[in-house]
Amino acid sequence: MKNKNNLNEIIIWMKEFLKESNKSIMVNIKNNKIPIIDKNKLNEFYTKLKEKNIKVITYFDDEYPNKLRNIFNPPLVLYIRGNMELFKKDSIGIVGARKCTEYGKNIAYSFSKKLSKKYVIISGMAYGIDTYAHNGAIKNGTIAVLGCGIDIPYPRSNNKLYYQILENNGCIVSEYSPRTPVKPFRFPERNRIVVGLSKSIIVIEAAKKSGSLITARLALESGRDVYAIPGDITRITSEGTNMLIYNGATPIISENNLKEIFNI
């Protein structure tokens, strides 16, 4: 086995320069099929990361979050801005619809604010529920997982939120290197990291077919507890959460119930 520094260089070279998949990288390392690395290009890559205050770690680093190692297809490389100490604390993922109701916004903000006194709140910095969850927890440090390059505040309307998270001792995480563009397939990939970093997942509003339900399914497959907020049965944004409850997810029916469940 290569030493840790060499192993990190090999992984980053294969992922970012050769564009190999996680599976391919691990197979090549296991079979000792190690590519020739252009040290100058790699050092230039590291320099650019340092200039942007971006930390890069791999699966084999001690700093890599242990809870993330146990999910299906864990990211081999993580790019991080901000407070990495948050990875060591108990975390709760809050997800939901982009096109959410005032009810959903209020629940996301207020529940996140209360939970963040004891837990780190994790979400995907999308429109809607994600944004209100981050805002509720922002003063206590929140983690945003991006579905694009670590240096791209997305959506653009959350540019201010991106920097507020960092200014308030929070953390931005992505498995995508700087300047990686936004693509639809990257959001489900992001969701597995939200799940991996979280002890439990709370779904606040979601349609029947939505990224939030994908996140809930990933959470169940990864052995995480899944909670859902009951909603108006006449609204599309409640169909997914109500269906989760019907299928066995634990409902959170009040603020007092939230406090009981999470011991706050």
Salt bridges, closest charged atoms under 4 A:
GLU9 OE1 - LYS39 NZ 2.42
GLU16 OE2 - LYS15 NZ 3.29
GLU44 OE2 - LYS48 NZ 3.58
ASP62 OD1 - LYS4 NZ 3.16
GLU63 OE1 - LYS55 NZ 3.59
GLU85 OE1 - LYS88 NZ 3.23
ASP90 OD2 - LYS199 NZ 3.91
GLU102 OE2 - LYS105 NZ 3.19
ASP151 OD2 - LYS52 NZ 2.90
GLU175 OE2 - ARG192 NH1 2.63
GLU221 OE2 - ARG217 NH1 3.18
ASP232 OD2 - ARG235 NE 3.93
GLU255 OE1 - LYS114 NZ 3.36
GLU255 OE2 - LYS259 NZ 3.54
